[in-house]
Each structure stands twice: as C-alpha cells, then as structure tokens.
Amino acid sequence: MKITIKPLKGHPGYKFRASFSQGGKYLQKYFKTKQEAKNFADAKAVELENVGIAERGVSPSEFRALLSAREIEKQLRASHVTEEFSFERAVEFYAAHLRSTKSSVTVKHAAEQFLFSQERKKRSKRHLQNLGYRLAAFELVYGKRIISTITKDDVENYLAGIKGTGRTQINHRAVLSNLFNFAVGKSWMAVNTTASVEITPDKNTPPGILTNAELAAFLVAAEPRIVPVYAIAFFAGLREAELARLDWKDIKLKRGIIDLSAKATKSAQRRIVTISPNLKAWLKPYVQASGPLRPSDQIFRNSRKTACLVAGIKDWPHNAARHTFASCHLAAYENAAKTALELGHKGTDVLFDHYREIVARKDAIAYFKIMPPKTPTNIIRMEVAA
C-alpha cells in the first residue's frame, strides 16, 4: 500500500502531508515535522498491508511465513543449493511428514514386530539372539521415538557411540537397515535412513589370530567334546553360526569334504569345504554317523575358557578361528580366489579387508600340518560317516 508524503507550502500549522487510500476513500493526515510524517507512514503501511491480507483470507502469521519462505528461497538460490525450493513444496513436504508421523509407530513397537517376523520365518536361535541384542541397544536410545522421525544424523550419532571396531558398527548398521526396511514395507516410514550412512572399516587394524604353537596347545588341552568343532573352525574356516548348525552327517570324511546345506550357510547357498589331511586326522577319532557337533553355548564357552587357561592363552581374539584359517590358507596356497571360495565369499575384497593377517608362508604351511597326539584319550569310536 503506497503512502505519499509531501511538504506543504503556506499552511499555518503543518509542514507535511501524508496521503493514502483506505476502505475505498482517499485520506490525508498532516504533520509538523517530516519525521512524524514518516513514522506515521511506516505504521500505516503495516496496518494497510495487514488489512489487505486479512481481506484475502490470510492471517498476519501466514503472511510472515510466506515472506520467510521467499527469503529462504532467495538464499538457497544465491548459494546454489537448489532451484527447486518453494513455499508450496515446503508446505506439501511438511504435510507429508505429519501424515507419516501420525500413521507411524514407535521404534520399540517396530523392533518388536520385526523380531516377531523373523521368529515366524524360523530364523536360527543365534540369528535371533544377535538381532535381539542389537535392537535392544538401539531401543535404549530411541525406543520412544516415532520411527519415521529417525534421521540419518540420529543413526550416525548412535553408531558413533558404540564401542568397538568399525566392523562392530557395520554389524549394528546392518541390523538397523533390516529393521528400517521392514518399517518401510509397513508404511511406517518413507525411506530407510541407514541407506546413506557410511562407516569406514578398520582396514589398518589386522585381525587377531593364534600362532601355530598356541593352536596346537589349545587343541591338546581342549575337552574331547569341543575338539572336532574347533578343529573344523581352525582348519576349515567355518563361521560360528555354521558350526552351530553343523551335523556329523555333513562330514564326508572319505570324500574329504564338508557338505554345508543352504540352510547352514550365511549366503543361503550350498557350500563344499575341503577337509585338509590334518583336519581329517583331528576328526577321525571322534566321527559319528549323525548328530550335532557343537555342544550348548554355555558348555562351548566354558570349555574354551578352560582350554585357554591350560594352554596359557590369555587373550582370545575376536573370530580367532576364521581369521587364523583365512590368513594361513592365503599364505600357504597363495590363491586369494581359492581362499575366498573356501570361506564362502563371492569375491576377494572381504578377505583382504577383514580376514587377512600377514603370515610367513613357511608358518602357514606348517599350520596345516598341525596334527593330533598319537594316542588321544577319552575317545568313543563310532562308525565313520560316508
């Protein structure tokens, strides 16, 4: 609304006049000083603007929001952030956000439903325990939040607070990604906010492995009920979850292979693993026609602790058996593709990034010649499986 200020000539009491239109009428106001006229013009301009906005059904707060949006748009364009911002799009985006929030659920509820869905799919006990542990940790931080409001920054801050290596954070992120994919499928959130979260693995930190002397001492000190499991773990490189599912009928000693079914492997694909001559020697006294190789978790852990104590092993590296096997197999055979195949990897990247420690070739060759004592004790001989 335009207000015109003009000086007056010959008026006995006033020197300036403000002219404006209001309500269809032409009005004038007189002032003694120019500053008084200007102050009035500024105030009247705001008043007239608000009246004009109100007449169009727009409240003052809505008008201020529009002006603010225009300023934001100007700044974004000037800094070359985007050319697509507009007041209309901002309103639509926020409306969609509100609708998503209202139709969403808490992180706690989503986690419970996701875990239940995995139970219905009859996932392994170990897999469910892993999910439950990692989901419970996330719930402690964000359990009461609506899952659709969890941002990339929230996920990054959470992962940054987890103690451990980059691999530990990657494992947590994988569980969260599965949870969020489940939530997207339920229309509880629009996108999986973990998809763009990047974590740098600790490539410069070598994996922990046992020396030949430590492994030999451990296997000799171990109780008979865990010797076959650890012999396979160290000399065939099976994952812990695969060992938990392994049955004696999968051990084809005469053929020199371990036949892992699709249900037993991480990739859900059948895998044939080579039984080395020294592994065959470790297994032969214990072999059975069928039945699980691995005892219960508690017995397995306690037996390992006892064997480590007897063998003088103070620290048991994380994933020690698989790391040791991969490192020694690569050094002994000098064939990354062959080692990756035995491990069940599709390529060699994971092998070099996470499983390889530098081992001298002579030590690696000696590793696959570690043999059991000539007269093992407490062994019950069974018929050898085909």
C-alpha positions in Angstrom: 0.0 0.0 0.0 1.6 3.3 -1.1 1.6 6.3 1.2 2.8 9.6 -0.2 4.5 12.3 1.9 4.7 15.8 0.5 5.7 19.2 2.0 3.1 21.8 2.5 3.5 25.5 1.5 1.7 28.3 3.2 -0.1 26.1 5.8 -0.1 28.0 9.2 0.2 24.9 11.4 1.7 21.9 9.4 4.6 21.5 7.1 4.0 17.9 5.7 1.0 15.9 4.5 0.6 12.0 4.1 -1.9 10.8 1.5 -3.3 7.3 1.3 -6.3 5.2 0.4 -8.3 3.1 2.9 -11.7 1.5 2.6 -12.2 3.0 -0.8 -11.6 6.5 0.4 -8.8 9.0 -0.2 -7.5 10.2 3.1 -4.9 12.7 4.3 -3.0 13.3 7.5 -1.0 16.4 8.5 2.3 16.7 10.5 4.5 19.4 11.8 7.8 17.5 11.0 8.9 15.2 8.3 9.9 12.5 10.8 6.4 12.5 12.3 5.0 12.0 8.8 7.5 9.2 8.1 6.7 7.4 11.4 3.0 7.5 10.6 3.6 6.3 7.0 5.6 3.3 8.2 2.9 2.3 10.8 0.0 2.9 8.4 1.8 0.8 5.7 1.9 -2.2 8.1 -1.7 -1.6 9.0 -2.9 -1.4 5.5 -0.8 -4.4 4.5 -2.4 -6.5 7.3 -5.9 -5.3 6.3 -5.3 -6.2 2.7 -4.0 -9.6 3.7 -6.9 -10.2 6.0 -9.4 -9.3 3.3 -7.8 -12.1 1.2 -8.3 -14.6 4.0 -4.6 -14.7 5.0 -3.6 -14.1 8.6 -0.6 -12.0 9.6 1.3 -15.1 10.7 0.7 -16.8 7.4 1.9 -13.7 5.5 5.0 -13.6 7.6 5.6 -17.3 6.8 5.3 -16.5 3.1 7.8 -13.7 3.4 10.2 -16.0 5.3 9.8 -18.7 2.6 10.7 -16.2 -0.1 13.8 -15.1 1.9 14.9 -18.8 2.3 14.3 -19.4 -1.4 16.4 -16.4 -2.3 19.3 -17.6 0.0 19.2 -21.1 -1.4 19.3 -19.9 -4.9 22.1 -17.4 -4.2 24.2 -20.2 -2.6 23.4 -22.6 -5.5 22.0 -25.2 -3.1 18.8 -25.7 -5.1 16.5 -24.1 -7.6 13.5 -26.3 -6.6 12.5 -24.8 -3.2 9.2 -23.0 -3.0 6.6 -22.2 -0.3 4.1 -24.6 -1.8 6.7 -27.5 -1.8 7.7 -26.7 1.7 4.0 -26.9 2.8 3.5 -30.2 0.9 6.6 -31.8 2.4 5.7 -30.9 5.9 2.2 -32.1 5.4 3.5 -35.5 4.2 5.8 -35.6 7.2 2.9 -35.1 9.6 0.8 -37.7 7.8 3.7 -40.2 8.0 4.3 -39.4 11.7 0.7 -39.9 12.6 0.5 -43.2 10.8 3.9 -44.5 12.1 4.8 -46.3 15.3 7.5 -46.1 18.0 10.9 -47.6 17.4 10.2 -50.1 20.3 7.0 -51.3 18.6 8.6 -51.6 15.2 11.6 -53.6 16.7 9.2 -56.0 18.4 7.2 -56.6 15.3 10.4 -57.0 13.2 11.8 -59.6 15.7 8.4 -61.4 15.7 8.5 -61.6 11.9 12.0 -63.1 12.0 10.8 -65.7 14.5 7.9 -66.7 12.2 10.4 -67.2 9.4 12.1 -69.7 11.8 15.5 -67.9 11.8 18.2 -69.7 13.8 18.4 -69.1 17.5 21.8 -67.5 17.2 20.5 -65.1 14.5 17.5 -64.1 16.7 19.8 -63.6 19.7 22.0 -61.3 17.6 19.0 -59.3 16.4 17.5 -59.1 19.9 20.8 -57.8 21.4 21.4 -55.1 18.8 17.8 -54.0 18.6 17.6 -53.7 22.4 20.7 -51.5 22.4 19.0 -49.2 19.8 15.7 -49.1 21.8 17.6 -47.9 24.9 18.4 -44.7 23.0 15.5 -44.2 20.6 12.8 -46.7 21.8 10.2 -44.0 22.5 10.8 -42.1 19.2 8.4 -42.4 16.3 10.5 -44.4 13.8 9.6 -42.2 10.8 11.3 -39.3 12.6 14.7 -41.1 12.9 17.1 -39.3 10.7 20.5 -40.2 9.1 22.1 -38.0 11.8 20.4 -39.9 14.6 21.7 -43.2 13.2 25.2 -41.8 12.7 25.3 -40.4 16.2 24.1 -43.8 17.6 26.7 -45.8 15.7 29.4 -43.4 16.7 28.7 -44.1 20.4 29.1 -47.8 20.0 32.4 -49.1 21.4 34.4 -51.4 19.3 35.8 -51.5 15.8 34.4 -50.3 12.5 33.2 -53.9 11.9 31.1 -53.7 15.1 29.4 -50.6 13.8 28.8 -52.1 10.4 27.1 -55.1 12.1 24.9 -52.8 14.1 24.1 -50.8 11.0 23.1 -54.0 9.1 20.5 -54.8 11.8 19.1 -51.3 11.7 18.9 -51.4 8.0 16.9 -54.6 8.1 14.6 -53.0 10.8 14.1 -49.9 8.7 13.4 -51.9 5.5 10.8 -53.7 7.5 9.3 -50.4 8.6 9.2 -49.0 5.1 7.4 -52.2 4.0 4.8 -51.5 6.7 4.5 -47.8 5.6 5.8 -46.7 9.0 8.5 -44.6 7.4 9.1 -43.3 3.9 12.7 -44.3 3.4 15.4 -46.3 5.0 17.6 -43.6 6.7 20.5 -46.0 7.2 21.0 -46.5 3.4 23.3 -43.5 3.1 25.2 -44.0 6.4 28.8 -44.8 5.7 31.3 -46.4 8.0 34.9 -46.9 7.3 36.1 -50.4 8.3 39.3 -50.6 10.4 41.4 -51.8 7.4 44.7 -50.8 9.1 43.9 -53.0 12.2 45.0 -56.5 11.5 42.7 -59.3 12.6 43.7 -61.3 15.7 45.0 -64.8 15.1 46.6 -67.6 17.1 50.1 -68.8 16.5 50.8 -72.4 15.5 52.1 -73.1 19.0 49.1 -71.6 20.6 46.6 -73.5 18.5 48.4 -76.8 19.0 48.5 -76.3 22.7 44.8 -75.3 22.8 43.6 -78.4 20.8 45.6 -80.7 23.0 44.2 -79.0 26.2 40.6 -78.9 24.9 38.0 -81.4 26.1 37.1 -84.1 23.6 33.6 -82.6 23.1 34.9 -79.4 21.6 37.9 -80.7 19.7 36.1 -81.6 16.5 34.3 -78.2 16.4 37.5 -76.2 16.9 39.4 -78.4 14.5 36.9 -77.6 11.8 36.8 -73.9 12.8 40.6 -73.5 12.5 41.3 -75.8 9.6 38.2 -75.3 7.5 37.3 -71.7 8.4 33.6 -72.2 9.1 31.6 -69.3 10.6 30.4 -69.7 14.2 26.8 -69.8 13.1 27.7 -72.5 10.5 29.4 -74.6 13.2 26.2 -74.3 15.4 24.2 -75.8 12.6 26.7 -78.5 11.6 25.8 -82.2 11.9 28.1 -85.2 11.7 26.2 -86.4 8.6 27.6 -83.3 6.8 31.1 -84.5 7.4 32.1 -86.7 4.4 35.4 -87.9 5.7 36.1 -90.4 2.9 35.4 -87.9 0.3 37.4 -85.2 2.1 34.7 -82.6 2.2 32.2 -80.8 4.5 28.9 -80.5 2.7 27.1 -77.4 4.0 23.5 -77.1 3.0 21.8 -73.9 2.0 20.2 -73.7 5.5 23.5 -73.9 7.2 25.3 -71.1 5.3 25.1 -67.3 5.7 24.5 -66.8 2.0 21.7 -69.5 1.9 23.7 -71.3 -0.8 25.2 -74.8 -0.6 28.9 -74.8 0.0 31.5 -77.5 -0.2 34.5 -77.1 2.1 37.7 -79.0 1.8 38.9 -81.3 4.6 42.7 -81.0 4.8 44.7 -84.1 5.7 45.5 -82.7 9.2 41.8 -81.9 9.8 40.9 -85.4 8.8 43.3 -86.7 11.4 41.8 -84.5 14.1 38.2 -85.6 13.2 38.8 -89.3 12.7 38.8 -90.4 16.3 35.5 -88.6 17.1 33.5 -89.1 13.9 29.8 -90.2 14.3 27.1 -91.2 11.8 24.9 -88.2 12.7 24.2 -85.7 15.5 25.3 -82.1 16.2 29.0 -81.4 16.6 28.7 -78.4 18.7 27.6 -78.6 22.4 25.4 -75.9 24.0 26.6 -72.3 24.2 27.4 -72.5 27.9 29.4 -75.7 27.6 31.2 -74.4 24.5 32.3 -71.2 26.2 33.3 -72.7 29.5 35.3 -75.5 27.8 37.1 -73.0 25.7 38.0 -70.9 28.8 39.4 -74.0 30.5 41.4 -75.0 27.5 42.8 -71.5 27.1 43.8 -71.5 30.8 45.6 -74.8 30.4 47.3 -73.7 27.1 48.4 -70.4 28.6 46.4 -68.3 26.1 45.4 -65.1 27.9 43.5 -63.3 25.1 41.3 -65.0 22.6 41.0 -62.7 19.5 37.6 -61.9 18.1 36.6 -64.5 15.4 40.1 -66.1 16.0 39.5 -69.4 14.2 38.1 -67.9 10.9 40.7 -65.2 10.9 43.6 -67.6 11.5 42.3 -70.0 8.8 41.9 -67.3 6.2 45.3 -65.8 6.9 47.2 -69.1 6.8 45.3 -70.5 3.9 46.0 -67.5 1.8 49.7 -67.5 2.7 50.1 -71.3 2.2 48.2 -71.6 -1.2 48.9 -68.1 -2.5 45.5 -68.1 -4.2 43.1 -65.5 -3.0 40.2 -66.8 -5.1 40.6 -70.3 -3.7 40.7 -69.0 -0.1 37.6 -66.8 -0.7 35.8 -69.8 -2.1 36.6 -71.9 1.0 35.3 -69.0 3.2 32.1 -68.7 1.2 32.9 -65.2 -0.2 31.8 -64.1 -3.6 34.9 -62.1 -4.2 38.3 -61.4 -2.6 37.6 -57.8 -1.2 36.2 -59.0 2.1 39.1 -61.4 2.5 41.7 -58.6 2.2 39.7 -56.1 4.1 38.7 -58.1 7.2 40.3 -61.6 7.4 43.9 -61.3 6.3 46.8 -61.1 8.7 50.3 -61.3 7.2 51.7 -64.8 7.9 55.0 -66.2 6.6 54.4 -68.9 4.0 56.6 -71.5 5.9 54.5 -70.9 9.0 51.2 -71.2 7.0 52.3 -74.5 5.5 53.3 -75.7 9.0 49.8 -74.6 10.2 48.1 -77.2 8.0 50.5 -79.9 9.3 49.5 -79.5 13.0 48.5 -83.0 13.9 46.8 -84.5 17.0 48.7 -86.6 19.6 49.2 -90.2 18.5 47.2 -91.5 21.4 44.2 -89.4 22.1 42.3 -90.2 25.3 38.6 -90.4 26.3 37.5 -91.1 22.7 34.5 -93.2 21.8 34.9 -94.6 18.3 31.8 -94.6 16.1 31.2 -95.8 12.5 32.7 -93.4 10.0 30.2 -91.3 8.0 30.1 -91.8 4.3 
